Amino acid sequence: MGEDAAGSKPAAMWELDLVNSSPGALVEVRRWAAAELADLGDAHLNDVMMVAVELVTNAYDHGDGPRVIRMVHHRTPCWIEIEVDDFNVQAPALGRSRFGPEAHRGRGLVLVDRLSSAWGTREHGDGNGKTVWARISCQESPCDCDPDGSARTRDAALDPVG
């Protein structure tokens, strides 16, 4: 593994095959992430697990099922990148669900957006799916702050409207 664009060397990379799995595998995804990242603090680990489960859930709901989930842990500076490959080329839409507004869905990517420093998608070159990725910082910071510098609570970070 070489140095990435951010100048960080990955300390570790893990992959979990999810082909032909069912949504019941979400428990396995949580356990896998917790075991592989046991050295992270609880707050950061919880953020990683929430984002990982949300990306895999979206692959079940909108991506014709997940293929694989990968995590890369960069130590200096500390950040985790989560990638989920699925079978659908359609890019996800922030805050909207294909199930319609009455379904009270579409908040998952809002959660991913709030907990991640960056996220996005890339289509597979073969036209058979995409990768949805998210980057989560595990740097210690004096506060969880909005871009204007005001403190933000965990509840505010998870509020899809706020």
C-alpha positions in Angstrom: 0.0 0.0 0.0 1.5 3.3 -1.0 1.0 6.8 0.2 -2.4 8.3 -0.7 -3.3 11.7 -2.0 -3.7 13.0 1.6 -0.1 11.9 2.4 -1.1 9.2 4.8 0.1 5.6 4.8 -2.5 3.0 5.5 -1.8 1.0 8.6 -4.3 -1.7 7.8 -6.9 -2.8 5.3 -9.7 -5.3 5.7 -12.3 -6.7 3.4 -15.5 -8.6 4.1 -17.3 -10.5 1.3 -21.1 -9.8 1.3 -22.1 -11.4 -2.1 -25.3 -13.4 -1.6 -25.7 -12.1 1.9 -29.0 -11.0 3.5 -29.7 -7.9 5.6 -29.1 -10.2 8.6 -25.4 -9.8 7.8 -25.5 -6.2 9.2 -24.8 -7.8 12.7 -21.7 -9.4 11.2 -20.7 -6.1 9.7 -20.9 -4.4 13.1 -18.9 -7.2 14.8 -16.3 -7.2 12.0 -15.8 -3.5 12.2 -15.6 -3.5 16.0 -13.1 -6.4 16.0 -10.8 -4.9 13.3 -10.9 -1.4 14.9 -10.8 -2.4 18.5 -8.0 0.1 19.2 -10.2 3.1 18.2 -12.0 5.1 20.9 -15.6 4.3 21.5 -16.9 7.5 19.9 -14.9 7.0 16.7 -15.7 3.3 16.6 -19.4 4.0 16.9 -19.3 6.5 14.1 -17.5 4.0 11.8 -20.0 1.2 12.7 -22.9 3.5 12.0 -21.5 4.6 8.6 -20.5 1.1 7.6 -24.0 -0.3 8.5 -25.7 2.5 6.7 -23.6 2.1 3.5 -24.3 -1.7 3.5 -28.0 -1.1 4.2 -28.2 1.3 1.2 -26.5 -1.4 -0.9 -29.3 -3.9 0.1 -32.1 -1.3 -0.4 -30.9 0.5 -3.5 -27.8 -1.2 -5.0 -29.1 -4.7 -5.8 -27.1 -6.0 -2.9 -23.6 -5.4 -1.6 -20.6 -7.2 -3.0 -17.9 -6.3 -0.5 -17.1 -3.9 2.3 -13.6 -2.6 2.8 -12.0 -0.5 5.6 -8.7 1.2 5.5 -7.3 2.6 8.7 -4.7 5.4 8.2 -2.9 6.2 11.4 -1.2 9.6 10.7 -3.3 11.5 10.4 -5.9 9.1 11.8 -8.9 8.4 9.5 -10.9 5.4 8.4 -12.2 5.0 4.9 -15.1 2.6 4.4 -16.0 1.4 0.9 -19.0 -0.7 -0.1 -19.3 -2.1 -3.6 -22.7 -2.9 -5.0 -24.3 -4.1 -8.2 -26.1 -0.9 -9.3 -24.6 2.0 -11.2 -27.2 4.6 -10.0 -25.6 7.1 -7.6 -27.3 7.6 -4.2 -29.2 10.8 -3.6 -28.7 12.7 -0.3 -31.9 13.0 1.6 -34.2 11.2 -0.9 -35.4 7.7 -1.1 -36.6 5.8 -4.1 -39.4 4.6 -1.9 -41.0 8.1 -1.9 -41.5 10.7 0.8 -44.3 8.8 2.5 -41.8 6.0 3.3 -40.1 8.2 5.9 -36.7 7.1 4.5 -33.8 8.8 2.9 -32.0 9.9 6.1 -29.2 7.3 5.9 -26.9 9.3 3.6 -27.7 12.4 5.7 -26.3 10.5 8.7 -23.2 9.4 6.6 -22.8 13.0 5.4 -22.9 14.3 9.0 -20.5 11.7 10.5 -18.0 11.7 7.6 -15.4 14.3 6.6 -16.1 13.3 3.0 -18.0 10.7 1.0 -18.8 9.9 -2.6 -19.2 7.3 -5.3 -17.3 5.9 -8.2 -18.7 3.7 -11.0 -17.0 0.4 -11.8 -15.4 0.6 -15.2 -17.3 -2.6 -16.3 -20.7 -0.9 -15.8 -21.6 -3.5 -13.2 -22.0 -1.4 -10.1 -20.4 1.3 -8.1 -18.4 1.9 -4.9 -19.9 4.2 -2.2 -17.2 5.4 0.2 -16.9 7.5 3.3 -14.0 8.9 5.2 -14.2 9.3 9.0 -11.7 11.2 11.0 -10.5 9.6 14.2 -8.3 12.6 15.2 -9.0 13.9 18.7 -10.5 17.4 18.5 -11.4 19.8 21.3 -15.0 19.8 20.2 -17.4 18.6 17.5 -17.8 21.9 15.7 -19.8 23.2 12.8 -17.9 25.0 10.0 -18.7 28.3 11.7 -16.9 27.1 14.8 -19.9 26.7 17.0 -20.1 23.5 19.1 -22.4 20.8 17.9 -23.8 18.0 20.0 -24.1 14.4 19.0 -27.9 14.8 18.8 -27.5 17.8 16.4 -25.1 15.8 14.3 -27.6 13.1 13.9 -30.6 15.4 13.2 -31.4 15.1 9.5 -33.0 18.6 9.5 -30.5 20.5 11.6 
